[in-house]
Amino acid sequence: MMLLCAWPLAAEPVPESVRLYQEHRANLPTMEADGRLYGGLSLCKLLTHRDQPQPFFALPADMRPHAAPEEPCDLTRVLVAYRGFCTAGLEDPTGPHWTQPVLPSVEIVDYDDDWTVIYLNHYLQAHVKRTPEGEAAAAAFLAVVPGRRPYIRGAGLPLFPLEYLRQLPPRKEGE
């Protein structure tokens, strides 16, 4: 019997650049929007979409209510790549940079060392695929921890700006 999975299965451990960001996270920025970690996205809600085609777009329904704690689910082996910043930005071979992932595209990858990584991208970068060159660029960039807070493109923007939300179709039943 052959089983097909809708989410990517990686045959390697968590990429070095993602591990480096976690290792140096105390000295690196974490994505916040509206004063909320990961802009208020619920990691548990995002993980419920892992069986749909990847990547997918997060919607306001994937947010936690303000001041609400994360829903109960097992997050012990879950990482948010680059602490929520746009993966395409940090893995840009022409110049890694921090970008707020407005209207985030989400990709959930299970790695062979039992870690699940959630990657976020700015909606304009949703088509960008991760590559070994991009991962190497991010690893080299993150090997030297910046001494001051870096410039973050789109810092302070909400993940779901109202002017964009008016143009989104509602999520269909079962999505």
C-alpha positions as a printed Julia matrix, in Angstrom:
175×3 Matrix{Float64}:
   0.0    0.0    0.0
   1.34   3.45  -0.91
   0.56   6.46   1.27
   0.56   9.95  -0.17
   1.08  13.01   2.02
  -0.04  16.52   1.18
   2.71  18.2    3.2
   6.4   18.08   2.36
   8.48  15.42   4.03
  12.13  16.29   4.19
  14.75  13.55   4.18
  17.24  15.67   6.09
  17.52  17.36   9.46
  16.31  20.89  10.15
  18.37  23.26   7.94
  21.46  24.82   9.5
  20.15  28.37   9.04
  16.94  27.58  10.97
  19.0   25.96  13.75
  21.37  28.97  13.82
  18.47  31.39  14.23
  17.14  29.32  17.12
  20.59  29.09  18.69
  21.1   32.88  18.56
  17.45  33.86  19.08
  18.2   35.89  22.22
  20.27  38.27  20.06
  18.04  38.24  16.97
  14.63  39.8   16.39
  11.36  37.89  16.64
   8.56  38.82  14.29
   5.84  40.78  16.0
   2.87  42.63  14.57
   0.33  44.59  16.58
   2.58  43.92  19.58
   1.9   40.17  19.33
   4.36  37.31  18.86
   4.16  36.03  15.27
   1.55  38.73  14.69
  -0.97  36.72  16.72
  -0.92  33.69  14.44
  -1.94  30.54  16.24
   0.65  27.85  15.59
  -1.88  25.2   16.62
  -4.4   26.47  14.05
  -1.72  26.59  11.36
  -0.77  22.98  12.11
  -4.36  21.87  11.5
  -3.81  22.82   7.82
  -0.81  20.54   7.36
  -2.84  18.04   5.32
  -3.74  20.57   2.63
  -1.47  21.47  -0.29
   1.6   23.45   0.73
   2.2   26.34   0.8
  -1.14  27.82   1.83
  -2.18  31.3    2.88
  -2.92  32.0    6.53
  -6.16  33.86   7.09
  -7.46  35.96   9.98
  -9.27  32.81  11.2
  -5.78  31.43  11.96
  -5.19  34.11  14.59
  -5.57  33.85  18.36
  -7.97  36.32  19.96
  -6.11  39.27  21.51
  -4.52  38.38  24.86
  -5.52  34.73  24.45
  -2.88  32.06  25.05
  -1.98  29.54  22.38
  -4.54  26.74  22.05
  -3.5   23.47  23.64
  -1.49  21.36  21.21
   1.95  19.8   21.34
   4.48  22.4   20.16
   7.51  20.79  21.82
   9.08  19.79  18.48
   7.77  22.69  16.38
   9.94  25.61  15.23
   8.89  28.76  13.44
  11.67  29.34  10.93
  13.54  32.6   11.46
  11.22  33.4   14.4
   8.44  34.3   11.93
  10.23  36.54   9.43
   9.82  36.01   5.7
  11.8   32.93   4.66
  12.37  34.25   1.14
  13.94  37.38   2.64
  16.35  35.63   4.97
  17.17  33.01   2.33
  17.72  35.59  -0.44
  21.04  34.61  -2.1
  21.47  38.18  -3.38
  21.3   39.65   0.13
  19.5   38.16   3.13
  17.26  40.59   4.99
  14.4   40.73   7.51
  10.88  41.26   6.15
   7.5   41.23   7.89
   5.39  38.45   6.28
   2.27  40.46   5.39
  -0.64  38.18   4.35
   1.59  35.22   5.13
   2.02  32.2    2.95
   2.72  29.19   5.17
   4.62  25.99   4.51
   4.84  23.22   7.1
   7.72  20.76   6.73
   8.34  17.65   8.81
  12.03  16.76   9.07
  13.55  13.36   9.66
  14.77  14.3   13.13
  11.14  14.6   14.33
  11.02  18.38  14.12
   8.29  20.29  12.33
   9.2   23.68  10.91
   6.66  26.35   9.99
   7.97  28.7    7.28
   6.27  32.06   6.62
   6.59  34.22   3.51
   5.31  37.66   2.54
   2.42  37.18   0.11
   4.48  38.69  -2.74
   7.1   35.98  -2.13
   4.68  33.05  -1.83
   5.96  31.61  -5.12
   9.62  31.54  -3.97
  10.89  28.02  -3.28
  13.57  27.32  -0.72
  16.9   26.32  -2.3
  20.25  25.05  -1.01
  21.8   28.35  -2.2
  19.28  30.39  -0.24
  19.71  28.26   2.87
  23.51  28.63   2.62
  23.17  32.42   2.23
  20.98  32.57   5.34
  23.39  30.35   7.31
  26.35  32.58   6.37
  24.33  35.71   7.2
  23.25  34.32  10.59
  26.72  33.05  11.51
  27.57  36.66  12.39
  25.04  37.87  14.93
  24.3   41.58  14.46
  25.32  43.87  17.33
  22.23  46.05  16.99
  18.62  45.59  15.96
  18.55  45.2   12.18
  16.33  47.11   9.78
  13.12  45.13   9.23
  11.18  45.74   6.05
   7.53  46.38   6.86
   8.12  46.4   10.64
   5.01  47.46  12.46
   2.62  46.44   9.69
  -0.2   44.15  10.77
  -0.18  40.69   9.17
  -3.62  41.3    7.73
  -3.97  44.99   6.8
  -7.63  46.0    6.63
  -7.32  47.42   3.12
  -6.17  43.97   1.91
  -8.71  41.96   3.93
 -11.63  43.56   2.14
 -10.38  41.91  -1.06
 -10.04  38.35   0.31
 -12.76  35.8   -0.4
 -14.1   34.05   2.7
 -12.62  30.62   3.55
 -14.89  27.86   2.31
 -16.42  25.29   4.67
 -13.81  22.7    5.6
 -10.75  24.81   4.71
